[in-house]
C-alpha cells in the first residue's frame, strides 16, 4: 500500500511492475513516491487551477516502465489553450515530450500497447465527441504523436496481442475494429438482430481473448425498462456469435481482460 502526501486527493494512480514506485495525479499535479513513502519527484501543473468542472486528468506507465504519460484537461481547468499530453521520465520526473492536443476534454483513457510500447489516448469531449491519439518515444528518444482522423469514435479496448483495437461510434450507431497502428477499419457491425431504430451499441465491452470480443447492445422495452445484451464476436471473421449472460445491472461493470476472464 502507498499513502499519498498529506492533502493530496488522488485522481488516478499507476504502480511500477516491481511495486517499488507509485505515480499518482491530482487535479493540479503528478507525484512519484517510493515504497517507503518518500517523495521521489513531483511536477505541478502550471498554472494552479481552482476551477471544478468535473474534469479529470489521467495517467499511464509505459510498457518498459521508463516513462509516465499524463493527460491534462487544461481547457476545462481554465489554464488557457487546449489540453496537453505530457511524457515524464519515470525516474527523474523530467519532461521528455509534450503535445498540445487542441481538445477540450472532460477526461481521457490511456491504452498501453502490449508489445511495441506505444500509448493510445482517447479524449472524451462530452457531447462534442471523442478524439483518439497515439504516442511513442523511439529508441533515439524522439517522440512521435499521431492523431486519428475521427472526432466521433470512442476507443473501447486494445486487443491483447496489440494487432487491432475496438471503437464505438460516439452516437452509438456501430462498433468497429481497426488495424494497429494505422487505424484501417477491418469490419463494422450495427445493431445486429435487433431494431436499428431503437437499439444502440453501448460504450463498453472489449476483448475477451485475442480472437473474441464482447459487444454490448442496449435498448428499452415498451414499458420503458432498459435492457443490455452481450454478444461474442469472432474478430478474425467479423462473425456474430452467441449471447452471453452477464450478472451485472450496469454494462460498465463488465470488463473483459483479454485472457478469457
C-alpha atoms as a printed R data frame, in Angstrom:
    type eleno elety resid chain resno       x       y       z
1   ATOM     1    CA   UNK     A     1   0.000   0.000   0.000
2   ATOM     2    CA   UNK     A     2   1.042   3.570  -0.707
3   ATOM     3    CA   UNK     A     3  -0.090   6.625   1.209
4   ATOM     4    CA   UNK     A     4  -0.422   9.870  -0.789
5   ATOM     5    CA   UNK     A     5   1.185  13.034   0.511
6   ATOM     6    CA   UNK     A     6  -0.815  14.933   3.077
7   ATOM     7    CA   UNK     A     7  -3.571  16.979   1.468
8   ATOM     8    CA   UNK     A     8  -3.390  15.240  -1.919
9   ATOM     9    CA   UNK     A     9  -6.645  13.963  -3.411
10  ATOM    10    CA   UNK     A    10  -5.673  11.219  -5.836
11  ATOM    11    CA   UNK     A    11  -7.499  11.170  -9.164
12  ATOM    12    CA   UNK     A    12  -5.678   8.158 -10.641
13  ATOM    13    CA   UNK     A    13  -2.553   6.127  -9.917
14  ATOM    14    CA   UNK     A    14  -0.242   3.609 -11.592
15  ATOM    15    CA   UNK     A    15   2.230   1.265  -9.918
16  ATOM    16    CA   UNK     A    16   5.524   0.137 -11.426
17  ATOM    17    CA   UNK     A    17   5.645  -3.629 -12.134
18  ATOM    18    CA   UNK     A    18   8.293  -4.199  -9.451
19  ATOM    19    CA   UNK     A    19   5.967  -2.463  -6.923
20  ATOM    20    CA   UNK     A    20   8.754  -0.095  -5.825
21  ATOM    21    CA   UNK     A    21   7.221   3.103  -7.206
22  ATOM    22    CA   UNK     A    22   3.764   4.615  -7.482
23  ATOM    23    CA   UNK     A    23   2.833   7.590  -9.636
24  ATOM    24    CA   UNK     A    24  -0.417   9.402  -8.989
25  ATOM    25    CA   UNK     A    25  -2.113  12.526 -10.245
26  ATOM    26    CA   UNK     A    26  -4.229  15.156  -8.585
27  ATOM    27    CA   UNK     A    27  -6.178  17.912 -10.301
28  ATOM    28    CA   UNK     A    28  -3.050  20.070 -10.211
29  ATOM    29    CA   UNK     A    29  -0.008  17.828 -10.412
30  ATOM    30    CA   UNK     A    30   1.745  14.486 -10.703
31  ATOM    31    CA   UNK     A    31   3.656  12.803  -7.852
32  ATOM    32    CA   UNK     A    32   6.022   9.814  -7.693
33  ATOM    33    CA   UNK     A    33   6.585   8.046  -4.357
34  ATOM    34    CA   UNK     A    34   8.870   5.206  -3.284
35  ATOM    35    CA   UNK     A    35   7.528   2.163  -1.466
36  ATOM    36    CA   UNK     A    36   8.822   3.735   1.748
37  ATOM    37    CA   UNK     A    37   6.525   6.707   1.183
38  ATOM    38    CA   UNK     A    38   9.406   9.066   0.409
39  ATOM    39    CA   UNK     A    39   8.889  11.593  -2.361
40  ATOM    40    CA   UNK     A    40  10.893  10.707  -5.493
41  ATOM    41    CA   UNK     A    41   9.708  13.632  -7.634
42  ATOM    42    CA   UNK     A    42   6.719  15.850  -8.231
43  ATOM    43    CA   UNK     A    43   5.599  18.163 -11.015
44  ATOM    44    CA   UNK     A    44   2.894  20.795 -10.653
45  ATOM    45    CA   UNK     A    45   0.506  21.680 -13.459
46  ATOM    46    CA   UNK     A    46   1.077  25.344 -14.181
47  ATOM    47    CA   UNK     A    47  -0.873  27.368 -13.543
48  ATOM    48    CA   UNK     A    48  -2.679  26.106 -10.432
49  ATOM    49    CA   UNK     A    49  -6.430  25.867 -11.037
50  ATOM    50    CA   UNK     A    50  -9.291  26.068  -8.560
51  ATOM    51    CA   UNK     A    51 -11.906  25.529 -11.282
52  ATOM    52    CA   UNK     A    52 -14.043  22.412 -10.707
53  ATOM    53    CA   UNK     A    53 -15.981  21.351 -13.800
54  ATOM    54    CA   UNK     A    54 -15.854  17.601 -13.353
55  ATOM    55    CA   UNK     A    55 -12.692  17.308 -15.473
56  ATOM    56    CA   UNK     A    56 -10.161  14.612 -14.588
57  ATOM    57    CA   UNK     A    57  -6.527  14.237 -15.680
58  ATOM    58    CA   UNK     A    58  -5.291  10.733 -16.489
59  ATOM    59    CA   UNK     A    59  -2.007   8.827 -16.335
60  ATOM    60    CA   UNK     A    60  -0.342   5.652 -17.563
61  ATOM    61    CA   UNK     A    61   3.025   3.952 -17.242
62  ATOM    62    CA   UNK     A    62   4.816   2.831 -20.389
63  ATOM    63    CA   UNK     A    63   5.316  -0.873 -21.029
64  ATOM    64    CA   UNK     A    64   9.003  -0.698 -20.077
65  ATOM    65    CA   UNK     A    65   8.275   1.451 -17.021
66  ATOM    66    CA   UNK     A    66  10.634   4.197 -18.165
67  ATOM    67    CA   UNK     A    67   8.088   6.918 -18.916
68  ATOM    68    CA   UNK     A    68   4.897   8.272 -17.369
69  ATOM    69    CA   UNK     A    69   2.204   9.621 -19.691
70  ATOM    70    CA   UNK     A    70  -0.109  12.279 -18.282
71  ATOM    71    CA   UNK     A    71  -3.194  13.787 -19.902
72  ATOM    72    CA   UNK     A    72  -4.031  17.290 -18.699
73  ATOM    73    CA   UNK     A    73  -7.546  18.707 -19.347
74  ATOM    74    CA   UNK     A    74  -6.162  22.244 -19.361
75  ATOM    75    CA   UNK     A    75  -9.014  23.792 -21.330
76  ATOM    76    CA   UNK     A    76 -11.638  22.757 -18.761
77  ATOM    77    CA   UNK     A    77  -9.260  23.739 -15.957
78  ATOM    78    CA   UNK     A    78  -9.055  27.257 -17.377
79  ATOM    79    CA   UNK     A    79  -5.303  27.212 -17.975
80  ATOM    80    CA   UNK     A    80  -5.687  28.678 -21.455
81  ATOM    81    CA   UNK     A    81  -5.430  26.929 -24.803
82  ATOM    82    CA   UNK     A    82  -6.271  23.291 -25.372
83  ATOM    83    CA   UNK     A    83  -5.436  20.136 -23.469
84  ATOM    84    CA   UNK     A    84  -1.908  18.756 -23.212
85  ATOM    85    CA   UNK     A    85  -0.260  15.327 -23.171
86  ATOM    86    CA   UNK     A    86   2.982  15.143 -21.191
87  ATOM    87    CA   UNK     A    87   5.629  12.409 -21.091
88  ATOM    88    CA   UNK     A    88   7.813  12.300 -17.971
89  ATOM    89    CA   UNK     A    89  10.971  10.337 -17.235
90  ATOM    90    CA   UNK     A    90   9.736   7.883 -14.602
91  ATOM    91    CA   UNK     A    91  12.966   8.074 -12.569
92  ATOM    92    CA   UNK     A    92  13.693  11.793 -12.553
93  ATOM    93    CA   UNK     A    93  10.389  13.473 -13.392
94  ATOM    94    CA   UNK     A    94  11.989  15.389 -16.243
95  ATOM    95    CA   UNK     A    95   9.658  16.204 -19.139
96  ATOM    96    CA   UNK     A    96  10.629  14.020 -22.105
97  ATOM    97    CA   UNK     A    97   7.964  15.271 -24.502
98  ATOM    98    CA   UNK     A    98   4.818  17.375 -24.652
99  ATOM    99    CA   UNK     A    99   1.973  17.519 -27.159
100 ATOM   100    CA   UNK     A   100  -0.713  20.189 -27.410
101 ATOM   101    CA   UNK     A   101  -3.896  18.309 -28.291
102 ATOM   102    CA   UNK     A   102  -6.318  21.083 -29.343
103 ATOM   103    CA   UNK     A   103  -9.106  19.278 -27.493
104 ATOM   104    CA   UNK     A   104 -11.472  20.415 -24.764
105 ATOM   105    CA   UNK     A   105 -11.749  17.170 -22.858
106 ATOM   106    CA   UNK     A   106 -13.535  16.201 -19.672
107 ATOM   107    CA   UNK     A   107 -11.159  13.255 -19.232
108 ATOM   108    CA   UNK     A   108  -9.205  10.620 -21.124
109 ATOM   109    CA   UNK     A   109  -8.318   6.927 -21.060
110 ATOM   110    CA   UNK     A   110  -4.856   5.525 -21.831
111 ATOM   111    CA   UNK     A   111  -4.330   2.141 -23.514
112 ATOM   112    CA   UNK     A   112  -0.782   0.726 -23.434
113 ATOM   113    CA   UNK     A   113   0.231  -1.418 -26.409
114 ATOM   114    CA   UNK     A   114   1.334  -4.833 -25.081
115 ATOM   115    CA   UNK     A   115   4.336  -5.245 -27.396
116 ATOM   116    CA   UNK     A   116   5.532  -2.116 -29.173
117 ATOM   117    CA   UNK     A   117   5.436   0.419 -26.363
118 ATOM   118    CA   UNK     A   118   3.086   2.901 -27.983
119 ATOM   119    CA   UNK     A   119   0.298   4.523 -25.960
120 ATOM   120    CA   UNK     A   120  -3.233   5.225 -27.169
121 ATOM   121    CA   UNK     A   121  -5.153   8.133 -25.670
122 ATOM   122    CA   UNK     A   122  -8.923   8.573 -26.027
123 ATOM   123    CA   UNK     A   123 -10.011  12.094 -25.033
124 ATOM   124    CA   UNK     A   124 -13.721  12.470 -24.276
125 ATOM   125    CA   UNK     A   125 -15.196  15.878 -25.095
126 ATOM   126    CA   UNK     A   126 -18.702  15.213 -23.817
127 ATOM   127    CA   UNK     A   127 -21.408  15.877 -26.388
128 ATOM   128    CA   UNK     A   128 -18.755  17.135 -28.832
129 ATOM   129    CA   UNK     A   129 -17.359  13.647 -29.362
130 ATOM   130    CA   UNK     A   130 -14.117  11.808 -28.738
131 ATOM   131    CA   UNK     A   131 -10.624  12.133 -30.236
132 ATOM   132    CA   UNK     A   132  -8.049   9.309 -30.371
133 ATOM   133    CA   UNK     A   133  -4.275   9.841 -30.344
134 ATOM   134    CA   UNK     A   134  -1.261   7.540 -30.320
135 ATOM   135    CA   UNK     A   135   2.175   8.363 -28.969
136 ATOM   136    CA   UNK     A   136   5.551   6.671 -28.643
137 ATOM   137    CA   UNK     A   137   9.112   7.519 -27.663
138 ATOM   138    CA   UNK     A   138  11.579   5.956 -30.077
139 ATOM   139    CA   UNK     A   139  14.929   4.332 -29.309
140 ATOM   140    CA   UNK     A   140  16.567   7.653 -30.149
141 ATOM   141    CA   UNK     A   141  14.439   9.394 -27.539
142 ATOM   142    CA   UNK     A   142  12.451  11.327 -30.111
143 ATOM   143    CA   UNK     A   143   8.686  11.389 -29.533
144 ATOM   144    CA   UNK     A   144   6.132  10.547 -32.197
145 ATOM   145    CA   UNK     A   145   2.482  11.577 -31.967
146 ATOM   146    CA   UNK     A   146  -0.384  10.601 -34.284
147 ATOM   147    CA   UNK     A   147  -3.931  11.971 -34.366
148 ATOM   148    CA   UNK     A   148  -6.530   9.633 -35.867
149 ATOM   149    CA   UNK     A   149  -8.921  11.225 -38.370
150 ATOM   150    CA   UNK     A   150 -12.104  10.834 -36.316
151 ATOM   151    CA   UNK     A   151 -13.867  13.046 -33.829
152 ATOM   152    CA   UNK     A   152 -16.805  10.704 -33.297
153 ATOM   153    CA   UNK     A   153 -15.350   7.358 -32.209
154 ATOM   154    CA   UNK     A   154 -14.670   6.184 -28.656
155 ATOM   155    CA   UNK     A   155 -11.841   3.726 -28.111
156 ATOM   156    CA   UNK     A   156 -13.117   0.792 -26.061
157 ATOM   157    CA   UNK     A   157 -10.205  -1.622 -25.938
158 ATOM   158    CA   UNK     A   158  -6.883  -2.672 -27.419
159 ATOM   159    CA   UNK     A   159  -6.513  -6.329 -28.422
160 ATOM   160    CA   UNK     A   160  -4.316  -8.354 -26.029
161 ATOM   161    CA   UNK     A   161  -1.974  -9.133 -28.923
162 ATOM   162    CA   UNK     A   162  -1.930  -5.489 -29.983
163 ATOM   163    CA   UNK     A   163  -2.773  -6.166 -33.616
164 ATOM   164    CA   UNK     A   164  -6.088  -4.276 -33.561
165 ATOM   165    CA   UNK     A   165  -8.356  -2.066 -31.463
166 ATOM   166    CA   UNK     A   166 -12.082  -1.606 -30.946
167 ATOM   167    CA   UNK     A   167 -14.107   1.624 -31.137
168 ATOM   168    CA   UNK     A   168 -17.789   2.540 -30.773
169 ATOM   169    CA   UNK     A   169 -19.404   5.417 -32.616
170 ATOM   170    CA   UNK     A   170 -19.973   8.392 -30.301
171 ATOM   171    CA   UNK     A   171 -23.641   8.336 -31.305
172 ATOM   172    CA   UNK     A   172 -23.659   4.596 -30.500
173 ATOM   173    CA   UNK     A   173 -24.674   3.596 -34.037
174 ATOM   174    CA   UNK     A   174 -21.994   0.928 -34.591
175 ATOM   175    CA   UNK     A   175 -18.871  -0.821 -33.348
176 ATOM   176    CA   UNK     A   176 -15.731  -1.008 -35.495
177 ATOM   177    CA   UNK     A   177 -12.496  -2.964 -35.324
178 ATOM   178    CA   UNK     A   178  -9.339  -1.269 -36.590
179 ATOM   179    CA   UNK     A   179  -5.885  -2.449 -37.573
180 ATOM   180    CA   UNK     A   180  -2.960  -1.262 -35.425
181 ATOM   181    CA   UNK     A   181  -1.292   1.137 -35.948
182 ATOM   182    CA   UNK     A   182  -2.870   2.808 -38.976
183 ATOM   183    CA   UNK     A   183  -6.481   2.540 -37.842
184 ATOM   184    CA   UNK     A   184  -7.812   0.981 -41.065
185 ATOM   185    CA   UNK     A   185 -11.290  -0.456 -40.441
186 ATOM   186    CA   UNK     A   186 -11.330  -4.262 -40.560
187 ATOM   187    CA   UNK     A   187 -15.121  -4.539 -40.165
188 ATOM   188    CA   UNK     A   188 -18.101  -2.713 -38.691
189 ATOM   189    CA   UNK     A   189 -21.266  -4.022 -37.006
190 ATOM   190    CA   UNK     A   190 -24.522  -2.210 -36.285
191 ATOM   191    CA   UNK     A   191 -27.489  -3.344 -34.142
192 ATOM   192    CA   UNK     A   192 -27.343  -6.935 -35.394
193 ATOM   193    CA   UNK     A   193 -30.544  -8.924 -34.857
194 ATOM   194    CA   UNK     A   194 -32.406  -6.001 -33.296
195 ATOM   195    CA   UNK     A   195 -34.397  -2.984 -34.412
196 ATOM   196    CA   UNK     A   196 -31.748  -0.423 -35.509
197 ATOM   197    CA   UNK     A   197 -34.136   2.439 -34.749
198 ATOM   198    CA   UNK     A   198 -34.337   1.669 -31.061
199 ATOM   199    CA   UNK     A   199 -31.140  -0.269 -30.333
200 ATOM   200    CA   UNK     A   200 -27.721   1.237 -29.627
201 ATOM   201    CA   UNK     A   201 -24.185  -0.062 -29.204
202 ATOM   202    CA   UNK     A   202 -23.008   0.575 -25.657
203 ATOM   203    CA   UNK     A   203 -19.623   2.157 -24.839
204 ATOM   204    CA   UNK     A   204 -18.483  -0.997 -23.073
205 ATOM   205    CA   UNK     A   205 -17.193  -4.497 -23.750
206 ATOM   206    CA   UNK     A   206 -13.765  -5.286 -25.144
207 ATOM   207    CA   UNK     A   207 -11.525  -8.239 -25.945
208 ATOM   208    CA   UNK     A   208 -12.287 -11.445 -24.079
209 ATOM   209    CA   UNK     A   209  -9.446 -13.271 -25.885
210 ATOM   210    CA   UNK     A   210  -7.169 -12.308 -28.803
211 ATOM   211    CA   UNK     A   211  -9.787 -13.749 -31.205
212 ATOM   212    CA   UNK     A   212 -13.019 -12.879 -29.390
213 ATOM   213    CA   UNK     A   213 -14.561  -9.559 -28.404
214 ATOM   214    CA   UNK     A   214 -17.654  -8.723 -26.375
215 ATOM   215    CA   UNK     A   215 -20.059  -6.163 -27.852
216 ATOM   216    CA   UNK     A   216 -22.940  -4.794 -25.788
217 ATOM   217    CA   UNK     A   217 -26.274  -3.737 -27.261
218 ATOM   218    CA   UNK     A   218 -28.870  -1.760 -25.334
219 ATOM   219    CA   UNK     A   219 -32.439  -0.581 -25.726
220 ATOM   220    CA   UNK     A   220 -35.728  -0.233 -23.843
221 ATOM   221    CA   UNK     A   221 -38.828  -2.372 -23.582
222 ATOM   222    CA   UNK     A   222 -42.256  -0.968 -24.434
223 ATOM   223    CA   UNK     A   223 -42.635  -0.233 -20.721
224 ATOM   224    CA   UNK     A   224 -39.508   1.919 -20.730
225 ATOM   225    CA   UNK     A   225 -37.303  -0.596 -18.918
226 ATOM   226    CA   UNK     A   226 -33.657  -0.626 -20.055
227 ATOM   227    CA   UNK     A   227 -32.035  -3.847 -21.201
228 ATOM   228    CA   UNK     A   228 -28.484  -4.770 -22.220
229 ATOM   229    CA   UNK     A   229 -27.296  -7.856 -24.078
230 ATOM   230    CA   UNK     A   230 -23.717  -9.018 -24.536
231 ATOM   231    CA   UNK     A   231 -22.577 -10.845 -27.680
232 ATOM   232    CA   UNK     A   232 -19.381 -12.652 -28.615
233 ATOM   233    CA   UNK     A   233 -17.742 -11.515 -31.862
234 ATOM   234    CA   UNK     A   234 -15.125 -13.500 -33.784
235 ATOM   235    CA   UNK     A   235 -12.702 -10.696 -34.680
236 ATOM   236    CA   UNK     A   236 -10.915 -12.874 -37.263
237 ATOM   237    CA   UNK     A   237 -14.024 -13.149 -39.452
238 ATOM   238    CA   UNK     A   238 -16.359 -10.428 -38.158
239 ATOM   239    CA   UNK     A   239 -18.941 -13.090 -37.300
240 ATOM   240    CA   UNK     A   240 -21.519 -12.522 -34.560
241 ATOM   241    CA   UNK     A   241 -21.581 -15.434 -32.143
242 ATOM   242    CA   UNK     A   242 -23.734 -16.331 -29.167
243 ATOM   243    CA   UNK     A   243 -25.179 -14.093 -26.492
244 ATOM   244    CA   UNK     A   244 -23.551 -14.461 -23.069
245 ATOM   245    CA   UNK     A   245 -25.165 -13.981 -19.688
246 ATOM   246    CA   UNK     A   246 -23.606 -11.302 -17.511
247 ATOM   247    CA   UNK     A   247 -24.758 -10.868 -13.928
248 ATOM   248    CA   UNK     A   248 -24.413  -7.085 -13.858
249 ATOM   249    CA   UNK     A   249 -27.046  -4.372 -13.805
250 ATOM   250    CA   UNK     A   250 -24.672  -1.840 -15.362
251 ATOM   251    CA   UNK     A   251 -22.970  -2.621 -18.704
252 ATOM   252    CA   UNK     A   252 -19.821  -0.861 -17.489
253 ATOM   253    CA   UNK     A   253 -19.399  -3.463 -14.755
254 ATOM   254    CA   UNK     A   254 -18.244  -5.892 -17.463
255 ATOM   255    CA   UNK     A   255 -14.517  -5.573 -18.209
256 ATOM   256    CA   UNK     A   256 -13.065  -8.394 -20.321
257 ATOM   257    CA   UNK     A   257  -9.379  -8.843 -19.512
258 ATOM   258    CA   UNK     A   258  -8.209 -10.371 -22.802
259 ATOM   259    CA   UNK     A   259  -7.152 -13.681 -21.262
260 ATOM   260    CA   UNK     A   260 -10.553 -15.364 -21.269
261 ATOM   261    CA   UNK     A   261 -11.656 -13.924 -17.929
